[in-house]
Amino acid sequence: MRLRIFTLLFFILWQTTAGAQGVDVRGTVLNAAQQPVEFATVVLLSAQDSSGVQATVADASGAFVLRGVAPGPYRLRASFVGWLPSTRRLVVAAGAPPAPVQLLLRPAPQQLGEVQVTTLRPRITQLPDRLVMDVASTPLATGYTALEVLARAPGVYVDPRTETVSLNGKGTLVIVDGKRTYLAAADLAVFLKGLPSQELQKIELITSPGAKYDAEGPGGIVNIVTKKSLQNGTKGSLTLGAGGTTNSRQTAGLSLNHKAGALALYGGYNLAGRQTRVSDEAQIDYLGGPSGDVTATHLLTSATPTRQLAHNAKAGLDWQLGPRTSLNLYLRGLRTDRTSVANAATQLLRGPGAPVDSTLDSQTNTAYHSTQYSGNLGLKHALDSASTLTADLDYSRY
């Protein structure tokens, strides 16, 4: 009898543990010709609120696996640069892995003028500890913000509500040119939206950070590498952009680079404006009486226009002191101004078809201002081909 009870308890415990651990969801990402789309980003989204649950990157054969998925309804989304995203519904049952899923990507339509055949560098390079996305050789090289480029990078998911960045479904540390930004998530999003893709050289997705990086970000590190002049001389660029319908945005940027021998100087200024409007309507019916009829109704309407202006300036130098030694100085300033006016109206009706009994109007004004400065002075010396000695002095003010 004891053996039977023990066996029954063990079986129940095993079933409970298996259900808690979830199941693995496997599949492949293919194009219309049934060829694999390597390095495509696969994101598992909650069916209730479209929040990101887990993310991964397809391998060279287009295969992917999401491990330990809890039972419930989801949406599975695959995307990659130059392709239209593909989404399909998915229901995961307890203890029963779903059948392998196929996600088909179709080429994104492009408006072409003159057809030019050029040889492009590989967009994605896989290294032992990271994936490198060569932004300069993709269609994202102009007309986008750094946040929009990140949202299309393999394994990266940008939450559409909070604009937080995650790598492979986990929190990540975002750095620029190998340096920490010391920005909160909301301010980091503002900074990335004010950084045009024209200034980006590549994005490094580091899933196995080495000892040179701080042990932060359980999902790894995203390193945004900006363009710098490698040839002697002075170069500059001016960018202007605008777009939108109900929501609009404007961008302007100036970038300067100068290199003379071992000394390289660079600087830039970017201005990003954004206007959004969020509207909402709702109806609440109150039931009463023995028959459950509508006795009162609340009609709620709201509209919240928001204006945001972000100034982002940077300056720095790279000085090659010797064949193995270099000195780096990096200065950055970010100023963000955001205002919003929330207008809400609530009307009370004393029954179906009744006139408006009363109206409650409210207005909430919100203003947000943030100024942040940061700087870094770094000295780097290569001891040999595999070892580097670095010393950094960081300063930040919020």
N, C-alpha and C positions, 0 to 999 in steps of 0.2 A: 504493500500500500504506500509506504513512504517513497519508494522508487517511482511509482506512478504519479504521485503528487509532485515530486521534484521534476519529473519529465514535463508535466503539464505547466508548472510554473516557468520552467526554462523556455518552453515553447512560447508562452505569452510574453515573457520578457524579450525574447528574440524578435517577435513580431513587432513589439513596441519600439525597440531600438532601430529595427530596419525602417519602420515608418518615419521615425524622427530623422534618420540620416538622409532620407530622400532617395531619389533614383537618378541615374545618369541619362541625359538627353543627348543623343548623337545625331549627326546628319552631315550633309555636304552642301556646299555652295557652288552652283554651276551657272554657266551662261547658256544662251539659247542653243548653242551648238553642243551642249552637254559636256563642255570642257570645264575643268575646275577653275575657280577664281581664288587664287592663293592670296593669303593675308587679308581676306575679307573680314570685316568686323561683324560679329554675331552677338546680339544683345537680347537677353530675356527680359521682357517687360511685364509688369503686373497688369492684368486685364482690367482691374478696377480703376487705377489712376495713372497708368502708363509710366510709373516710376521704374527705374532700372533695378533689376534684381541681381543679375549676373551678366558677365560679358566675357568673350574669349575671341581668339583669332583663328581663322581657318589655316590649316597647314598647306604645304605645297600641292597636296592632292585635293584641296578644297574641303577636307574633312574637319569636323569640329566636335567637341564634347563639352557639355556643361554638367558638372558633377554635383551630386547632392541636392537636386531640385526637389523642393517640398511639393506635396500634392496640391493641386489647384489649377485654375484657369490662367493662361498666360498668352502673350503675343510674342512671337519670335521674329526678330528683324535682322536682316543682313544688309550690309552696305559696303561700298568701296568707291574710291575716287574714279569718276568717269562712268559710273553705273547708277541706274535708278534703284533706290532701296526696294527691298522685297520683304513683305510682312505676311505672316500667316498665323492663324489661331492654333493654340496648343493646349490640350488638357492633360495634366499629369495625374495619374491615379496612384494611390498608395501601394508601394511594393511592386509595381508593374511598370517597367520602363516602356515608354512609347516606342512605336516603330520609328526607324530612322527617318529623318525629315530631309526633304530636298527643298532648297531655296534657290529660285532661278532669278538671276540678275539680267537686266536688259540695258543696252548702252543708253546713256543719257543723250538726249538730242542736243546738237550744237549748231549754232548759226555760223556757217563758213562763208567767207568771201573767196579769196584766192586759195586754192589748194596747194599746200606746200608739203613736200615730203622731207622730213628731217630726221636725223638719228638722235634719239633722246637717251639720256642716261637712265639706268634702272630707277624706277620710282621707289621701290622698296628693296632694301638690302638687309639680309638677315645675318647678324653677327652672333657669336656665342652668348653674349649677355644682353643683347638689345636688337630692336628693329629700327632701321633708319629710313625715314621717309624724306625723299629729296623733293621738297616743296617747289623749288625753282623749276623743276622739269614736269610739273603737273599743271592741269588746267586751273588749279587753285592759286597760281603764282600771282595773279592780279585780280582785283575786284572783290576780295574777301577780307575778313578780319582774322586775326590769329585764333580767336575762339571758334569761328566757323571752320577753319582748317583743322583744328584739334578734333572737332566733332566728326571729321571724316577720316581721321587717322586710325590705323588698325588697332582694335582692342580698346579704343578710347570712347567713353560715353559721357556726353554733356547733358545733364538733367535739364529738360526744357523749362522747368519751373524755378529751380534754385540756381541753375547755371554752374553747379559744382562739377568738377572734372574727376572722373574715375578711370582707372586702367585695369582691364580684365575684371570689372565688377567690384573693385576695391578702391579705397581712398588712395590718392597719389600725391606726391610732392611735385609741384610745377616750378621749375627753375628756368632762368634765362641766361644763356651763354655760360652755363655752369655755375651761376650764382643764384642764391636764394633771393626771393622777392620780399619776404616778410610781410606779405599781404594777406588779409583775411579773405575768405572765399568770395564775398560780394565785391570787395575791392579788386581782387584778382580778375574777376569777370569783367569789370569795368576797364581794367588795364588791357586785357586781351582784346576787348572789343575796340579799343583805340589804337591797336597795333595792326597796321595793314599788312596783308600777305606779301606785298612787294618787298618788304624788309626781311622776310624770312628766307633763310638758306635751306634749313632742314629741321626736322623734328626727330629727336632720339627718344625711343620708348624703351627705357631701361628696366627690365623685369628682374634682373639680378644685380642690384647696385653693389659696387665694390666698397672697400674701406674708405675711399676718398670722399664718399657721400655720407651725410648724416643718416642715421638709422631711423628715418621717418618715411611715412607713406607705405602702408602695408601692401599696396598694389604695385609699388615700384616708383620710378621717377620719370617725369616727362621733362626733357631738356629742349627748350626752344633756342635754336642757334640762328642768330641774325646775320645778315650779310655784312662783310667787311672787305675793304679793298685789299687785294693781294699784289697789286702793281703800283709802281711809283706814279705819283700825280694826284690830282684833285678831281673828285667826282661828286656829283650831287643829283638829287632827284626831287621833284615836286609832284605830289599826288592830290587830286581833288575827286570827290565822289559824292553822290546823292542818290536817294532812291526811296521807294515806299509808296503806300496808298493811304490806308487808315493810320498805320504806323509808318513813320519816316525816319531817316537817318542821314547825316551829313558827315563827311570826313575830309580832313585836309592834313597834309603831312609834308615836312621838309627834312631831307636827309643829306648830310655832307660827310665825305670821307677824304682824308689826305694822307698820303704815305710818301715818306722820303727816307730811303735807306732802311735803317733799323727802327725808325720811329713811325708809328701810325696813329693818326688822330681821327676821331669820329664824333659825330653829334647829330641830334635830330629832335624834331618837335612834331607832335601829332595832336590834332584836335578832333574830337568825336562828339557829335551831337545826336541826340535820339529823342523822338517824341512818340509816345505810345498812348493808347486810350483803351481802357477796359470797361465794357458795359455789361450789365447783368439785369435780368428780370426774373421775378419769382412770384408765385401765387400760393397763398396758404389758406386753405378752407378749414373752418371749424365746424364740426358736426355736433349736433345736440338733439334732445328730444327723443321720444321712444322710437321714432322711425329713422333716426340718424340723418336727418336733413341738414343741409348747410345753413347754419345760423349767422355766420359772419365770414368775411373774407378780407384778407390783407393782400394788397398789391404792392410789391416792392420793386423799385427801379433804382439803379445806381449807375454812375458814370465817373470814372477816375482818369483824367488826363495827367500824364507825367512827362516832365521835361528834364533831360539830363545832359550835362555838358562836362566833358572830361578833357583835361590838359595833361599831356604826357611828354616830358622832356628828358633827354639823356645826353651824356657826354663822357668821353673816355679816351684813354690812350693805351697802346701796346708798344712797349719798348724792349727790343731784343738787345740785352746787355752783352751777350756773348753767345757762342754756339749752343750752349746748353742752359742759359739763364735768361729769363724774361721778367719784366715788371709790368703790371697791369693796374690801371686805375679806371674805375667805373662809377659814375654818378647818375642818379635818376631821381626825378621828382614827379609826383602825381597829384593833381588837384581835381576833385570831383564835386560838382554841384548838382543836386537833384531836388526838384520840387514837384509836389503832386497836390491835387485838389479833389477830394472825394465828395461828390454830391449824391445824396440819397434822399428818396421820397417814399413814404409809406402811406397808402390810402386805406381807409377802413370803410367797408361796405357791410350794412346790417342785413344781408341776405341776398339771394340771387336776384339780379336785376334791379337791386336797390341803388339809389343815388349814393354818391360819395358822402359819407357822414363826416369824416374829418381827415385831415392830411398833416403828416409830420414831416417837415423838411429838415435836413441836417447837412452841414458842410464841415469837412475836416481838412485843414491845411497842414501839410507836412513838408519840412525843409531839411535837407541833409547836406552837410558840407564836410569834406575830408581833405586834408593836406598831409602828404607823406613824402619824406625824403629818405634816401638811402645811398650809401657809398661803400665801395670796396677797394682796398689796396692789397694787391697780391704779388708775391714773389714766388717764382717757380724755377726749380733747378733740376735738370735731368741727371741723375746719378749714373744711369746706364740705360740700355734700351728697355728695361722692364721696371725700373724704379725711378720715382720722382719725389723730390722733397718740395713741399709747398708751405708757405706761411701767408695767412690772410688776416686782415684787419677790417672788420665790418662795423658800419655805423647806420643806425636807423632811427628815425623820429616820426612819430605818428601824431 
